[in-house]
């Protein structure tokens, strides 16, 4: 990189008595001076392109000024006396200056999307306009910004204000028993009638001078407050199923009534509960007391009861004609019970007593004894050998069956509940009925 002449020696057997040397010159010739500035150049589209003036040559020799882009140009000097040349490179840019949009003014309504014309050559300033602020903004479309070729065109973007909404536009609630009233406004409601329990309503104002409209939405709810049951008082007997009237619109409070507890409960049927449309109807549910019915039989097969009301004795599930008193004399073997209808029209059935044997047969078993009576833990039966014993509770349920061969029989009753029990003793077809009290 240093111009000049340098002598170079070629040495053989250096440093010995046989050393032999030959020399030659190396000359670095200077390059001719580049006689142009060799800086990058730019020209506007279709403008004359002038390359620098120099004694050398350019490659390419010319630039097409109708095509945008960058062209790399190499400049080579004329050879000097020593035949040396020098070169340099620089870029020539053809800058696009074409306005590729149609700059028409734009008018939109507040909130409406603003679309600038599509252009590839330039940029917008500002790049966007806020569509939520009413007013007019001048927008510049700039091609080749910041260059000598800069080309600008302008248009206005106007955001027109929306007309004022002239109704409150709040959610409304009406009861089904009252008319539905829309707010007073000059615009249009869509839909203009209520078609569902909750209807979404859109209100649109009349167009402004700039053809802008404003819109708001609200709901109209119609709450069904119709009482859809007949609220008649209900009377049932203890244990009887209580059925409330079937209703679809409301709820019951309380939701049910205990049919085992005698008394009157006021029930509310509530429609549109906890709303301004709440509608309530009431009725009473009365649970009537069942009559108390218990029957017993003595050693003479006389059935008796202390029940009060309309009485009817039954034999083997059939009503006995004329048997409507507090006592009834058994005349046949079988099952007996009593049905009582109280003054409140509620009825109840007594325990069932099974009767068998005849009065003459009982004489043969007169010596049978059962003691103690009342008893608590054990009873003793004497003179009932070779017999079969049946123990029934007051409800007529069979509790124990005993085949007895002893003259004296001890029976453990410690596991039996307190109450009146019937002991039926059967021997050789003869039946004896005894009663004991366990306490």
ChimeraX attribute file (.defattr): number of C-alpha atoms within 10 A of each C-alpha:
attribute: neighborCount
match mode: 1-to-1
recipient: residues
	/A:1	6
	/A:2	8
	/A:3	10
	/A:4	10
	/A:5	11
	/A:6	11
	/A:7	9
	/A:8	11
	/A:9	11
	/A:10	10
	/A:11	12
	/A:12	12
	/A:13	10
	/A:14	11
	/A:15	9
	/A:16	8
	/A:17	7
	/A:18	8
	/A:19	10
	/A:20	12
	/A:21	10
	/A:22	9
	/A:23	9
	/A:24	9
	/A:25	9
	/A:26	10
	/A:27	11
	/A:28	11
	/A:29	16
	/A:30	15
	/A:31	17
	/A:32	17
	/A:33	12
	/A:34	18
	/A:35	15
	/A:36	15
	/A:37	11
	/A:38	17
	/A:39	11
	/A:40	14
	/A:41	16
	/A:42	17
	/A:43	19
	/A:44	21
	/A:45	20
	/A:46	15
	/A:47	13
	/A:48	12
	/A:49	18
	/A:50	12
	/A:51	15
	/A:52	14
	/A:53	10
	/A:54	15
	/A:55	13
	/A:56	16
	/A:57	14
	/A:58	18
	/A:59	12
	/A:60	11
	/A:61	10
	/A:62	11
	/A:63	19
	/A:64	14
	/A:65	17
	/A:66	14
	/A:67	13
	/A:68	16
	/A:69	15
	/A:70	15
	/A:71	16
	/A:72	13
	/A:73	19
	/A:74	16
	/A:75	23
	/A:76	18
	/A:77	21
	/A:78	19
	/A:79	13
	/A:80	14
	/A:81	10
	/A:82	10
	/A:83	10
	/A:84	13
	/A:85	17
	/A:86	16
	/A:87	17
	/A:88	15
	/A:89	15
	/A:90	15
	/A:91	16
	/A:92	20
	/A:93	21
	/A:94	24
	/A:95	24
	/A:96	21
	/A:97	20
	/A:98	18
	/A:99	18
	/A:100	14
	/A:101	15
	/A:102	12
	/A:103	16
	/A:104	12
	/A:105	13
	/A:106	16
	/A:107	16
	/A:108	19
	/A:109	23
	/A:110	22
	/A:111	16
	/A:112	14
	/A:113	12
	/A:114	18
	/A:115	11
	/A:116	18
	/A:117	13
	/A:118	10
	/A:119	14
	/A:120	10
	/A:121	15
	/A:122	22
	/A:123	15
	/A:124	17
	/A:125	13
	/A:126	11
	/A:127	10
	/A:128	13
	/A:129	20
	/A:130	14
	/A:131	19
	/A:132	14
	/A:133	14
	/A:134	16
	/A:135	15
	/A:136	14
	/A:137	16
	/A:138	13
	/A:139	20
	/A:140	19
	/A:141	24
	/A:142	20
	/A:143	24
	/A:144	19
	/A:145	14
	/A:146	9
	/A:147	12
	/A:148	11
	/A:149	19
	/A:150	16
	/A:151	18
	/A:152	17
	/A:153	14
	/A:154	15
	/A:155	15
	/A:156	15
	/A:157	21
	/A:158	21
	/A:159	24
	/A:160	23
	/A:161	20
	/A:162	19
	/A:163	20
	/A:164	12
	/A:165	18
	/A:166	15
	/A:167	15
	/A:168	11
	/A:169	16
	/A:170	12
	/A:171	12
	/A:172	15
	/A:173	17
	/A:174	18
	/A:175	18
	/A:176	15
	/A:177	12
	/A:178	10
	/A:179	9
	/A:180	16
	/A:181	11
	/A:182	14
	/A:183	14
	/A:184	9
	/A:185	15
	/A:186	13
	/A:187	16
	/A:188	13
	/A:189	18
	/A:190	12
	/A:191	12
	/A:192	11
	/A:193	13
	/A:194	18
	/A:195	11
	/A:196	10
	/A:197	14
	/A:198	14
	/A:199	15
	/A:200	15
	/A:201	20
	/A:202	16
	/A:203	23
	/A:204	20
	/A:205	21
	/A:206	18
	/A:207	13
	/A:208	15
	/A:209	9
	/A:210	14
	/A:211	12
	/A:212	17
	/A:213	19
	/A:214	20
	/A:215	17
	/A:216	15
	/A:217	14
	/A:218	15
	/A:219	17
	/A:220	22
	/A:221	19
	/A:222	22
	/A:223	19
	/A:224	18
	/A:225	23
	/A:226	19
	/A:227	18
	/A:228	14
	/A:229	15
	/A:230	13
	/A:231	16
	/A:232	12
	/A:233	13
	/A:234	16
	/A:235	15
	/A:236	20
	/A:237	22
	/A:238	22
	/A:239	15
	/A:240	14
	/A:241	12
	/A:242	18
	/A:243	11
	/A:244	20
	/A:245	14
	/A:246	10
	/A:247	14
	/A:248	11
	/A:249	16
	/A:250	22
	/A:251	15
	/A:252	17
	/A:253	13
	/A:254	11
	/A:255	10
	/A:256	13
	/A:257	19
	/A:258	15
	/A:259	18
	/A:260	15
	/A:261	14
	/A:262	16
	/A:263	13
	/A:264	14
	/A:265	16
	/A:266	13
	/A:267	20
	/A:268	19
	/A:269	24
	/A:270	20
	/A:271	24
	/A:272	19
	/A:273	15
	/A:274	9
	/A:275	12
	/A:276	12
	/A:277	20
	/A:278	16
	/A:279	18
	/A:280	17
	/A:281	14
	/A:282	16
	/A:283	16
	/A:284	15
	/A:285	23
	/A:286	21
	/A:287	23
	/A:288	22
	/A:289	19
	/A:290	21
	/A:291	23
	/A:292	15
	/A:293	21
	/A:294	20
	/A:295	22
	/A:296	23
	/A:297	22
	/A:298	13
	/A:299	12
	/A:300	13
	/A:301	21
	/A:302	13
	/A:303	21
	/A:304	17
	/A:305	17
	/A:306	12
	/A:307	20
	/A:308	15
	/A:309	21
	/A:310	15
	/A:311	19
	/A:312	19
	/A:313	24
	/A:314	18
	/A:315	18
	/A:316	13
	/A:317	12
	/A:318	10
	/A:319	16
	/A:320	14
	/A:321	9
	/A:322	9
	/A:323	15
	/A:324	18
	/A:325	15
	/A:326	18
	/A:327	17
	/A:328	19
	/A:329	13
	/A:330	17
	/A:331	13
	/A:332	13
	/A:333	14
	/A:334	15
	/A:335	16
	/A:336	26
	/A:337	25
	/A:338	28
	/A:339	22
	/A:340	24
	/A:341	19
	/A:342	19
	/A:343	11
	/A:344	14
	/A:345	15
	/A:346	17
	/A:347	20
	/A:348	17
	/A:349	19
	/A:350	22
	/A:351	18
	/A:352	23
	/A:353	22
	/A:354	18
	/A:355	20
	/A:356	19
	/A:357	20
	/A:358	17
	/A:359	14
	/A:360	9
	/A:361	15
	/A:362	16
	/A:363	11
	/A:364	13
	/A:365	17
	/A:366	10
	/A:367	10
	/A:368	16
	/A:369	14
	/A:370	20
	/A:371	13
	/A:372	15
	/A:373	14
	/A:374	14
	/A:375	17
	/A:376	17
	/A:377	13
	/A:378	15
	/A:379	19
	/A:380	15
	/A:381	18
	/A:382	15
	/A:383	16
	/A:384	22
	/A:385	16
	/A:386	14
	/A:387	19
	/A:388	17
	/A:389	19
	/A:390	16
	/A:391	20
	/A:392	20
	/A:393	21
	/A:394	18
	/A:395	17
	/A:396	20
	/A:397	15
	/A:398	14
	/A:399	13
	/A:400	11
	/A:401	13
	/A:402	12
	/A:403	12
	/A:404	17
	/A:405	12
	/A:406	14
	/A:407	13
	/A:408	15
	/A:409	15
	/A:410	13
	/A:411	11
	/A:412	11
	/A:413	14
	/A:414	14
	/A:415	9
	/A:416	14
	/A:417	12
	/A:418	14
	/A:419	12
	/A:420	16
	/A:421	23
	/A:422	25
	/A:423	20
	/A:424	20
	/A:425	23
	/A:426	20
	/A:427	17
	/A:428	9
	/A:429	11
	/A:430	18
	/A:431	22
	/A:432	25
	/A:433	22
	/A:434	17
	/A:435	20
	/A:436	18
	/A:437	14
	/A:438	19
	/A:439	14
